[in-house]
Structures are given as C-alpha cells and as structure tokens.
Amino acid sequence: ALHNALRHADAERVDVSVERRGPGAVLRISDDGTGFDPAAVGRAGRHLGLVSMRDRASGVGGTLTVDSLPGKGTTIELEVPGG
C-alpha cells in the first residue's frame, strides 16, 4: 500500500497507523493522492498490487478494505485477528 501511494497516487501526505482491536490489530494507510475507483480496477483486470494485498491478507486470516474515490485519496485498512 505504501509503494502504491508513493508510486501512483501523487500524494503529498501518507499516514500510517496501527491499533489494537481486541486480540487483533488494524493497519491503516491513508493518502491524499489522486485516488481511483476500486470497482473500475476490478473490471480492468489489472492492478495486481491490490490482488496481491488481498491474497496476503486472506493468508493470515485478515480482511482488506479499500476506500478510494478519484481526486479524494485512498485508505487501505488491514484487519488481522489475534491469536
């Protein structure tokens, strides 16, 4: 997510936070960059970075949420269970 923000988003600011949530944790990476339409990415059949992030999240039993709008930046949130 950091690589994507730095390489593609033309962001001026990228924030990274980690917080405990019950026995698990949440990693959040937000940028103020160009953003994109996540639904269009799925239809384009490209953006292996997002596919790879989802696969890795699933591999540790976590969930990945992508919140983005063109011109409004992007927030990627990874929630992983504890234990």
C-alpha positions in Angstrom: 0.0 0.0 0.0 2.9 2.4 0.8 4.5 1.5 -2.5 1.3 2.2 -4.4 0.8 5.5 -2.6 4.3 6.7 -3.4 4.4 5.4 -6.9 0.9 6.1 -8.3 -1.0 8.4 -6.0 0.9 11.7 -6.5 0.2 12.2 -2.7 1.6 15.0 -0.6 0.8 13.2 2.6 0.7 9.5 3.6 -0.4 8.5 7.1 0.3 5.1 8.6 -1.3 3.9 11.9 -1.5 0.6 13.7 -4.0 0.0 16.5 -5.0 -3.0 18.6 -8.6 -4.1 18.1 -9.4 -6.8 20.7 -6.9 -9.6 20.3 -6.1 -8.4 16.8 -4.8 -5.3 15.1 -5.6 -2.9 12.3 -3.1 -1.3 10.0 -4.4 1.8 8.1 -2.5 3.6 5.3 -4.2 6.8 4.0 -3.0 9.2 1.4 -4.3 12.5 0.0 -3.4 11.5 -3.6 -5.3 11.1 -6.8 -7.5 8.2 -5.7 -9.2 5.8 -8.0 -12.5 3.9 -8.5 -12.0 0.5 -6.8 -14.8 -1.0 -8.8 -13.2 0.0 -12.1 -9.9 -1.6 -11.0 -11.7 -4.9 -10.7 -13.2 -4.6 -14.1 -9.9 -3.6 -15.7 -8.3 -6.9 -14.8 -5.1 -5.1 -13.8 -3.7 -3.8 -10.6 -2.0 -7.0 -9.3 -0.9 -5.0 -6.3 -4.4 -4.9 -4.9 -4.9 -8.6 -5.7 -1.7 -9.5 -4.0 -2.6 -7.4 -0.9 -6.0 -9.2 -0.7 -4.3 -12.6 -1.1 -1.8 -11.8 1.6 -4.5 -10.5 4.0 -6.5 -13.7 3.4 -3.4 -15.8 4.0 -3.2 -14.5 7.6 -7.0 -14.7 8.2 -7.4 -11.0 7.8 -9.5 -8.7 5.8 -8.5 -5.8 3.5 -10.7 -2.8 2.9 -10.0 -0.3 0.1 -11.8 3.1 0.3 -10.9 5.4 -2.6 -12.5 8.0 -4.8 -11.0 9.7 -7.8 -9.5 13.0 -6.6 -10.1 12.2 -2.9 -7.2 9.9 -1.9 -7.2 6.3 -0.7 -7.4 4.5 2.6 -6.3 0.8 2.8 -7.2 -0.9 6.0 -5.9 -4.4 7.0 -7.6 -6.0 10.0 -5.9 -9.2 11.3 -7.2 -11.4 14.1 -5.2 -12.1 17.2 -4.1 -15.5 18.5 
